[in-house]
Structures are given as C-alpha cells and as structure tokens.
Amino acid sequence: MADSPGCRGPASDQPTTPDETPASTSRPPVPDAVAHHLASASDAGREFYGILRDIVQHHAPEATQEISYAMPVFLVDGKRLLHAAPWKAHLAIYPLPEERDLDPQTTPALATHSSGASTLKLLYNKPFPTELVDAVVRAHLARLVDGR
C-alpha cells in the first residue's frame, strides 16, 4: 500500500494533505464541514488524515466524507466505513475492525496501536503505519460487503 498514489510511506517522501490533489488521482473534494473540522487540527493531524483519506479512496473511490458524532466519518453507499479524528498528539480511527475481518498477521500490529475501547491510535511522533491502516480499511470494507 505504501506505493499507492498519494500515500506517504516508504515509497514516497511527500505528504498529502486533505486539500491537495495529486495530478494522478481524481478524488472528490473535502466537504466544507470536514475541511472546517480539519482546519483546527495540527499540521501533523491534517497530514495523517490525508494519508488515511488516500488509503480509503484507493480502496473505495466512491467513499464520501461528512461529520458525524463531531468528527469526520467515511461513508460507502451511505454506510459508515470508519470515523477518524485528528487529536493533539494522534489520529484516532474508530472502531477497530472485528478480528474475523483481519488477516492473522495484522492482529499483533493492531494490538500495538490499540487504545481504549475500539480505538486505533496513530501517534504523530511515529511513522504512519500505512500497511496496518490499509489492512484496517480493507477489513471495514469486508464488513460492509457482508452487510454488517
């Protein structure tokens, strides 16, 4: 996943923020409510959110964004894929996917980034775990495909 367009990871040194659109991708603009929410986030928060957004758009180009429960949410066909909130020191992704939707190699990595009840906590002072977040997004998409 690190080599996906617009994603920062080992294959790319260029961060992508929510309002940047790389020439090679065509994605919908960030809705005003989400942009307003992200405006109060730190640069690192916007950067991490942008990487997450690129991963979601890579797997689900039809995904939309809006605000729900006072934080951004990604929707696919009107159903919640996941919530994401850029906090002071970390990006939180809610909820954690069910273990049955994850590949077995992902579970140990997920445990090292889990915090509290069903929260994936990505610290800004650590590299963005692109492969882990990619697996989380794919697991949530599998849940939606199964109608859960």
N, C-alpha and C positions, 0 to 999 in steps of 0.2 A: 504494500500500500504506500510505502514511502515514496515510490516513484509515480504516484498518481498526480495528475495535473493539479497544480495549486496547493499541494500539501507540502508542508515543511517536514523534513525528516532527513535521514542520512543522505538521500539523493539530491536534496535541494537546500541551499542556504537562505533562500528568500522567503521571508514570512509573507503570509497572505492575510490581510485584514478583511473584515466583513464587507467594506465598501470598495475593495479592489477587485477588479475582474480581470484575470489573466486573459490575454488575447485568445488563447487556445480553448478557453471554456466559455460556454454560454449558459449563464445561470440567472435565475430571476433576481431582481434587486431585493435588498433587505427591506422589509416593510418598515414604514415610518415608526411604528410603535417599538419594533425591535431595535432599530437604529437609535431611537431616543434612549432606550434602556442601555444599550451598549455605550452610548456617549459618556455615561458616568463611570464606566469601567476603566481600569488602568490600561496602559498600552499592552501589557502582558495579557491581561484579560481579553482584550479585543483580538490579540494575536492568536491566543489559544482557541477562542470561539471561532475565529476564521478558519483555523485548521480543522476543527470539528465540522464546521459547515461544509468545507470542501470534501471531507470524507463522506458526509451524509449525501451531498449532491452527486458524488461519484457513484454511489450505490443506488440512490433513489433520486434521479434528476427531477422527478415530479414533486419532490418534497417541498412543502411550504413552511413558513415560519410565522408565528404570531406570539402574543403574550398571553400566558395562562398561569394562574397562581403567582402573579407578579414576576414572572421570569420567561425568557424565551422558550418556546416549545417547537419542535419539528413535527410536522404532520404529514402523513401519507394517506391520500384518499380520505382526508378528514379525521383520521385516527392518529392518536398520539404515538409517535415513534419514541421520543425521549425529550426531557427537559434539560436545559443547560443554563447554569448561572455563573457568570464571572464574579467571584468574590474577591476580597482584598488580596489574598495570597494564593488562591487556587481557583480552578474552574471545576465546578461540580456538575456531574451528569447524573440525572435521576431517571428512572430507577436502574438498579443493576439488573441485567438480564437473568432469567432463570438459568440454572446450571444445565438443564437439559437442552438449552438452545446454544450452548457454548461448546467449542471443541475442547477436548480434555487438556490440551496444552495451555489454554487461556486461563483456566481456573486458578492456578497458582499465581500468575501475574495479576489477575484481578484482585486476589486477596491482598496483595501488597499495596494496592491503590484504593482499597475499600475503606470507607469511613462511615460510621453510624449506620442507621437503618437504610439500606439500599442506596448508598451514595458512592459514586466513583469520584475520587478527589485527585485532581491533577495539579500538583504544586508548580507554580510558575518558576521556581528556582531549580527545577529539574527539567531535563529534556521532555518534550511532548512524546508520550508513548503511542506513536502512530499505529503500530501493529495491534496493540491492545484495544485502542479506540475503534479501529477498523473491525475487529472481532466483535466488539460490543454492538456496533451499528448493525453488522450482519445478523447478530443474534436477535436484536429487536425487530429487524425486518422479517426474520423467520417466524417470530411470534405473530406478526401481523398477517403473514401469509397463512398461518394456521388458524387465523380468526380469533386469536386471544388478545 
